[in-house]
Amino acid sequence: MKITQDFATTSACYKAGTTINPKGLMLHSVGVNQPDPKVFARIWKSSDDVCCHGVLGADGTVIQTLPWNWRGWHCGGSANGTHIGVEMTEPSTIRYTGGASFVDNNPTATKNFVMGTYKTAVELFAYLCKIYNLNPLSNGVIVSHSEGYKRGIASGHADVEHIWNKYGLTMDQFRKDVKSAISGGNTDPAPDIKPDVKPDSSYVVRISIDDLNIRTGPGTEYPVTGNYTGKGAFTITETNGNWGKLKSGAGWIYLAYAEKI
């Protein structure tokens, strides 16, 4: 899994800037035969009524479009104020015929794609559960959009089960797989640092991705410097929320991608 930030800074949702204390995670499926997460990231930037926290692909790609602790507009119900909402892309090999019904033009390719997005979703949800100390098996912590509708906290949608059922995938199994991923600790390349941790003194973090942006200040409203940290160990001298200031003076980094050592 590789998380890339591309915040929908020009969307009405992002500009609203409302924060939440995440109590759960809601999984969506886009409902259109578009496999490229970047398409949805672009669309949400100009949206006045919809924006999820992220969208993921079958190859392990995750594009984060809102800070995880900001209120998204993803489910049309009260879960917007309690749950992080993430969309899975869908393969180009299907064609919708009405509602949640579709025809499959390449069953092998479709299955491979769906299984790929399932794996990415497991890894992402395990990562988010670790950040926010969520138990994926607890009642209502991880739900699909359709489960949210049945609970009265989301609008009437059939995802994600409408596409999962064909392959014997269930939300119950998904929750178990997320729990297993957390316990195994081998599918999450990101850290265990929680948002808003403020150490009293300097400390060292390890970064395991190549393209972590360095910004001029502690937030996405500050411009990127054009440089990346690269992989390695770095000393943090100051924190602001979940942003850390590099001892080198190069700027600030987002600590969700740094593991304290």
KOLMIGU-92446 format. One record per residue (C-alpha): x, y, z; residue in one letter. Coordinates in steps of 0.02 Angstrom, whole numbers, plus 50000, padded with zeros to 5 digits. Layout:
<nodes>
XYZA;...
</nodes>
This chain:
<nodes>
500005000050000M;500605017549957K;499665032850020I;499835048949921T;499065065149981Q;498095075249854D;496915085249962F;495345092249882A;495805109749939T;494615118449819T;493085108049866S;491705114849976A;491985100650099C;493825104550123Y;493485123150140K;492205119550276A;493665112850379G;492605103950511T;493565091350615T;492935075250693I;493535062450818N;493425046750711P;492425032850792K;492375021450641G;492725018350458L;491495016950313M;491925007750154L;491155013149989H;491275007449809S;491185020649673V;489755012949573G;490515016549403V;491735006849295N;493225018149326Q;494815009849393P;495895025449412D;495865033649586P;496565049749515K;494955052849419V;493945053949580F;495265064449668A;495095077149526R;493195076849529I;493075079849716W;494175095249704K;492785104449615S;491315096449707S;490075106449810D;489255091449891D;490365075849893V;492105072149958C;492765056250037C;494355054950138H;495175044250006G;495015032749858V;495985016849825L;496465005849680G;496834987649647A;498714990149640D;498914996149820G;498715014549776T;497805025649901V;497485044049866I;497055053550025Q;495915068049982T;495495074650156L;496435074450321P;495815058850410W;495105068850556N;494115080950448W;492255078750421R;491965071250250G;490405071850144W;490355053550095H;488785044750156C;487315056750160G;486985053550344G;487575055950523S;489095044650495A;489915059450409N;490215065950584G;490885049650656T;491675039150518H;493105040950396I;492435036850222G;493465028350087V;492965023549910E;493575008249813M;493735010149625T;492894997649510E;493544988749354P;493264994649177S;492704977049132T;490954979249204I;489474989149136R;488044994949244Y;486314991249179T;485305000249312G;485465003149498G;486734991149572A;486554978449431S;487944976049305F;488584964249171V;490344957349177D;491294957849012N;492874949549076N;492564938949232P;494394934749262T;494994952749251A;493524958749355T;493874946349493K;495714950649496N;495304969149511F;494024966749650V;495224955749747M;496564969049726G;495474982949795T;494944971549938Y;496764968949986K;497144987549977T;495614991350084A;496154978650216V;497874986750227E;497185004450234L;495865000450365F;497154991350472A;498245006950461Y;496805018450511L;496255007150653C;498015007950723K;498075026950711I;496405029550798Y;496475014450914N;494915006550838L;494414988450860N;493814982550688P;492734968950767L;491774980850881S;489974984550835N;489834998450707G;491685002550694V;491914996150516I;490384996650405V;489974997150221S;488865010650150H;487414998350138S;487664993150320E;487665011450366G;485995013350278Y;485264998950378K;485885007250537R;485085023650489G;486725033050479I;486935033650289A;485915035750132S;485185021150036G;486585012749939H;487014994649899A;488914995949904D;490044987349936V;489114970849943E;488354973149770H;490044968949692I;490804958449832W;489404945649841N;489874938549673K;491544932749744Y;490974927049915G;491704942350000L;490794948850152T;490984963250274M;491124950850417D;492624942850334Q;493334959850292F;493274965050474R;494154948950524K;495484951750391D;495784969450454V;495984962650630K;497204949650567S;498204962850472A;498354973150630I;498944958250731S;500164952450599G;500924969550577G;501604965250405N;500404974350290T;500564991750361D;502065001950301P;501505017050402A;501805021350585P;500935019150749D;501045037550793I;499335044550834K;498745061750782P;499015076050903D;500415067551001V;501565081251065K;503205074851136P;504045086051265D;505735085451179S;506605080851018S;506385063250955Y;506855052850805V;505685045650675V;505955033250535R;505205036550364I;504985021750247S;504305030350091I;505265039749959D;504085054249925D;503555062050090L;503315080550056N;504175093750160I;503115109350188R;503555126650247T;502345125450394G;501285113150495P;499825110050379G;499265107250200T;498875125650184E;500755128650182Y;501645126050016P;502805111449985V;504635115749973T;504875104749822G;505955092649919N;505605075549993Y;506345067650148T;506745051050065G;506915035650173K;507885036250335G;507935042850513A;507525060950553F;507485071350711T;505905080950755I;506115096150866T;504335102950871E;502575096550840T;500955105050793N;499495093150787G;500115078450683N;501475088550597W;503305088250646G;504705100850617K;506335093750551L;507905097650650K;508815101450489S;507715116650463G;507085109950296A;505275111650351G;503815101550418W;503215083750381I;501585074450409Y;501905062450554L;500645049450497A;502015043250381Y;503385043050512A;503715029650643E;504415035350808K;505995025750857I;
</nodes>
